[in-house]
Amino acid sequence: MKPKPSLPGQIADVDLRLLRVFKSVVECGGMAAAELELNVGMPTISRQIKDLEERLGLVLCRRGRAGFALTAEGAALYAAALQLLSATTDFRARLEDIHQRVAGELHLAVFEKTASNPACHIDRALERLHRAAPDVSLHVHVGTIESIEQGVLSGQFQLGVVPEHRPSASLAYRRLFAEAMHLYAGAGHPWFADAPDRTWADLQGQPLAGLGYHSPNMLLAHQKQLQRQATASDQEGVALLILTGCFVGFLPEHYARPFVAAGRMRAAAPGVLGYECQFVCVHRNDPPPTRAARMLLDLLEETHAPDETALRQISPR
C-alpha cells in the first residue's frame, strides 16, 4: 500500500529542492550517476528520493540489480517537475526585471554541431552578455530541433537557436546565420570518385542517410523524392553512416571538413547537390522574454548582422 501523502497541495521550499534532486537523478540515469552532478553521496540522494516519495505518496522509481527505472508515476512527475521548476526560474527572472536588474538564470538551447560553423558567433554574444551582466547564470543546452522548440514553449529554455523549418504561431523568430550543406560520400562508395556532373535525378537512385525527425534535411528528402534507407538521430549518426561507404548523406560543410581532410569522405557535386540552411533564434511570444533574454537576443542579432541592425522577424506561414 502506498504511503499516505503529507503534501496536501502546498509546495514548500523543501519540495522544490527534492524535485531538483529527482530531476538530476532522472537526467543522469540513476542515483550513482547523479553523485557528481549533485556533489553528494548516493546514500544522501537515495534518502532524498525516498523523502520525496513519502511526501507525495508515490513510488517514483525502481532501483536494484536491474538498474534504475522510472515508474509510470515517476515519468509523469518528471514532466510536471520540469514545468514547475521552469516556472520558478521564470518567476525569479521576472522579479529581477521588476528590480531593474539583469540577473537570474538564462537557459539557451542550441542545435548540434554549430560551434564549428565560421558563420556562427553565439560565443561572441555570450561573451558580451557575461561582461555586461555578470550576475546572469548561463546554462547552454544542446538538442534536436523538436526538443529545443518544445523546451522554449514549455519555459524550460528562454531562447533557442535552430535551423529554420516550420514556424509556429506561438514562437517569435529572428534570423541569425546560414550553414552550407553538401552531399557527401564515404571512401568505398561509387560516388567518392570526383563526379561533378551528378544531378538531383541521379541522387534519387542512391541510398541516402538522413535525419530521422522533422528538419530541413527531412523536408529536402521528401521534396526531391530521395530514397532514405537509413536514419540517424543527429548529424554524427549521419556521418557514421556515410563513412560506411554504403550511403550518401548531407552534412554541414564545416562539420565534414576534418573527414574530408583525412580522405574519409568527399563532397559529391558540391556545386549542385547541396542547400543552404538558415539558423534562427526562437523565443515565446507570450510571456515576452525576460530582461536577460532580451539582452542576449539583441546581442545575437548584433554579432550576426553585418551592419549590426536588427534583422526581419519571420511570420508564421
C-alpha positions in Angstrom: 0.0 0.0 0.0 1.3 3.5 -0.9 2.2 5.8 2.0 -0.3 8.5 2.8 0.9 11.7 1.2 1.9 14.5 3.5 1.7 17.1 0.7 -2.0 18.3 0.5 -1.4 20.6 -2.4 1.0 23.2 -0.9 4.5 23.4 -2.4 7.3 24.2 0.1 11.0 25.0 -0.5 11.9 21.5 0.6 9.7 20.1 -2.1 11.4 22.2 -4.8 14.7 21.1 -3.5 13.7 17.4 -3.6 12.2 17.9 -7.1 15.5 19.3 -8.3 17.3 16.2 -6.9 14.8 13.9 -8.6 15.2 15.8 -11.9 19.0 15.4 -11.8 18.7 11.7 -11.0 16.4 11.1 -14.0 18.5 13.1 -16.4 21.7 11.4 -15.2 20.1 8.0 -15.5 20.4 6.9 -11.9 21.5 7.8 -8.4 25.1 6.7 -8.7 25.4 8.7 -11.9 23.9 11.8 -10.2 26.6 11.9 -7.5 28.9 14.1 -9.4 26.1 16.3 -10.7 24.7 16.9 -7.2 28.0 16.7 -5.4 26.6 14.5 -2.7 26.9 10.8 -1.9 24.5 8.1 -3.2 23.1 7.3 0.3 22.0 11.0 0.7 20.5 11.0 -2.8 18.6 7.8 -2.1 17.3 9.2 1.2 16.1 12.4 -0.6 14.3 10.4 -3.3 12.7 8.3 -0.5 11.6 11.6 1.3 10.1 12.9 -1.9 8.2 9.6 -2.5 6.8 9.8 1.1 5.8 13.4 0.8 4.0 12.7 -2.4 2.6 9.3 -1.6 4.0 7.9 -4.9 6.5 5.3 -6.0 8.7 7.2 -8.4 11.4 4.7 -9.4 12.7 1.2 -9.2 16.3 0.6 -8.2 18.1 -2.6 -7.8 20.2 -5.1 -9.7 18.3 -4.5 -12.9 19.3 -0.8 -12.7 17.3 2.4 -12.3 13.9 2.8 -14.0 11.1 5.3 -13.6 7.6 4.1 -12.8 4.7 5.5 -14.8 4.0 7.8 -11.9 7.7 8.9 -11.8 7.7 9.7 -15.5 4.5 11.8 -15.1 6.0 13.6 -12.1 9.2 14.3 -14.0 7.3 16.0 -16.8 5.3 18.0 -14.2 8.5 18.9 -12.3 10.1 20.3 -15.5 7.2 22.7 -15.8 7.2 23.7 -12.2 10.9 24.3 -12.0 10.9 26.2 -15.2 8.1 28.4 -13.8 10.1 29.1 -10.7 13.1 30.0 -12.7 11.0 32.3 -14.9 9.4 33.9 -11.7 12.9 34.7 -10.3 13.9 36.3 -13.6 10.7 38.4 -13.7 11.4 39.5 -10.2 14.8 40.6 -11.3 13.1 42.6 -14.1 10.9 44.3 -11.6 14.0 45.4 -9.7 15.6 46.6 -13.0 18.4 44.1 -12.6 19.9 41.9 -15.3 20.4 38.7 -13.3 18.9 35.3 -12.7 19.2 32.1 -14.7 19.3 32.1 -18.5 18.9 28.9 -20.4 19.9 28.9 -24.1 19.4 25.8 -26.2 21.4 25.3 -29.4 21.1 22.8 -32.3 24.1 20.4 -32.5 27.3 21.0 -34.4 27.0 24.8 -34.6 30.2 25.8 -32.8 32.5 24.9 -35.7 30.4 26.9 -38.2 32.5 30.0 -39.0 29.3 32.0 -39.6 28.1 31.2 -36.0 29.1 33.9 -33.5 27.0 32.7 -30.5 30.2 32.6 -28.4 30.7 36.4 -29.0 27.2 37.2 -27.9 27.6 35.1 -24.8 30.9 36.8 -24.0 29.4 40.2 -24.4 26.4 39.2 -22.2 28.7 37.9 -19.5 30.8 41.1 -19.4 27.7 43.3 -19.4 25.7 41.2 -17.0 28.0 39.0 -14.8 25.1 38.2 -12.4 23.3 36.2 -15.1 23.8 32.5 -14.6 24.2 31.0 -18.1 23.1 27.5 -19.0 23.8 26.2 -22.5 22.0 23.1 -23.8 22.3 21.1 -27.0 19.4 19.2 -28.5 17.3 18.4 -31.6 15.0 21.0 -33.3 11.9 19.4 -31.7 13.3 19.2 -28.2 14.5 22.8 -28.3 11.2 24.2 -29.6 9.3 22.2 -27.1 11.6 23.4 -24.3 11.2 27.0 -25.4 7.4 26.6 -25.5 7.3 25.0 -22.0 9.6 27.6 -20.5 12.5 25.2 -19.9 14.7 27.4 -22.2 14.3 31.1 -22.7 15.9 31.1 -26.1 16.7 28.5 -28.7 18.9 28.5 -31.9 17.6 26.0 -34.5 17.5 25.6 -38.3 14.5 27.4 -39.8 11.9 24.9 -41.0 8.3 25.3 -40.0 7.4 28.4 -38.0 4.8 28.2 -35.1 2.4 31.0 -34.2 3.4 30.6 -30.6 7.1 31.4 -31.3 8.9 34.5 -32.5 11.9 34.0 -34.9 15.0 36.1 -35.7 17.3 35.0 -38.5 21.0 34.8 -37.4 23.3 32.9 -39.8 23.4 30.4 -42.6 25.0 26.9 -42.9 26.2 25.3 -46.2 25.0 21.7 -46.5 26.7 19.4 -49.1 26.1 15.8 -50.1 29.0 13.5 -49.0 30.1 10.0 -50.0 32.5 7.9 -47.9 35.6 6.1 -49.2 34.4 3.0 -50.9 31.2 4.5 -52.2 30.9 4.8 -56.0 30.3 8.5 -55.7 33.5 9.0 -53.7 35.3 9.5 -57.0 35.3 13.0 -58.4 31.9 13.3 -60.2 30.9 17.0 -60.7 28.2 16.1 -63.2 26.0 14.3 -60.7 22.4 15.7 -60.6 19.4 15.5 -58.3 17.9 12.9 -60.6 21.0 10.8 -60.2 20.7 11.1 -56.4 17.1 9.7 -56.4 18.6 6.3 -57.1 21.2 6.4 -54.3 20.7 5.0 -50.7 20.5 8.1 -48.5 21.3 8.5 -44.8 19.3 11.3 -43.3 18.0 12.8 -40.0 15.0 10.9 -38.7 12.9 13.8 -37.5 11.3 16.9 -39.0 14.0 19.1 -40.2 15.3 20.9 -43.4 17.1 17.6 -44.1 14.0 15.5 -44.0 12.0 18.1 -45.9 14.5 18.1 -48.7 14.4 14.3 -49.0 10.7 14.5 -49.4 10.8 17.3 -51.9 13.4 15.7 -54.1 11.9 12.2 -53.7 15.2 10.8 -52.3 15.5 7.2 -51.0 16.2 7.4 -47.3 17.4 3.9 -46.4 19.0 4.8 -43.1 18.2 7.4 -40.5 20.1 8.9 -37.6 19.1 11.0 -34.5 21.8 13.5 -35.1 24.5 14.7 -37.6 27.2 12.5 -36.1 25.0 9.5 -36.8 24.6 10.6 -40.4 28.4 11.0 -40.6 28.9 7.4 -39.3 26.5 6.1 -41.9 28.3 8.0 -44.7 31.7 6.6 -43.5 30.4 3.1 -44.1 30.7 3.7 -47.8 27.2 2.3 -48.2 25.2 5.6 -48.1 25.4 9.2 -49.1 24.1 12.0 -46.9 24.0 15.7 -46.3 26.3 17.3 -43.7 27.3 20.9 -42.8 30.4 21.8 -44.7 32.3 22.9 -41.6 31.5 19.7 -39.7 32.6 17.4 -42.6 35.8 19.3 -43.2 38.0 17.1 -40.9 36.7 13.9 -42.5 37.4 15.3 -46.0 40.9 16.3 -45.0 41.6 12.8 -43.7 40.4 11.3 -47.0 37.5 9.5 -45.4 34.7 11.3 -47.3 34.2 13.7 -50.2 31.5 16.2 -51.3 29.7 14.9 -54.4 29.0 17.6 -57.0 29.2 20.4 -54.4 28.1 23.0 -56.9 24.8 21.1 -57.5 23.9 18.7 -54.7 23.6 20.9 -51.6 21.4 23.5 -50.0 21.7 26.4 -47.5 20.2 26.1 -44.1 19.2 29.3 -42.2 19.5 29.4 -38.4 17.1 31.4 -36.3 16.8 32.3 -32.7 13.3 31.5 -31.2 11.5 32.6 -28.1 7.9 32.6 -26.8 5.6 35.3 -27.9 3.8 35.2 -24.5 5.1 35.9 -22.0 7.7 38.1 -23.5 11.4 37.4 -22.9 13.0 38.4 -19.6 15.4 41.3 -19.4 18.4 38.9 -19.6 16.9 37.0 -22.6 16.2 40.3 -24.4 19.7 41.4 -23.9 21.1 38.1 -25.3 18.7 38.2 -28.2 19.9 41.7 -29.1 23.5 40.6 -28.8 22.9 37.6 -31.0 21.4 39.8 -33.7 24.2 42.3 -33.5 27.0 39.8 -33.6 25.4 38.1 -36.7 24.2 41.1 -38.7 27.0 42.6 -40.9 25.7 46.1 -40.3 24.6 45.3 -36.7 21.0 46.2 -37.3 18.0 44.1 -36.4 17.1 41.5 -39.0 13.5 40.9 -40.0 11.2 38.8 -37.9 9.7 35.7 -39.5 5.9 35.5 -39.7 4.4 32.0 -39.4 3.2 30.6 -42.7 
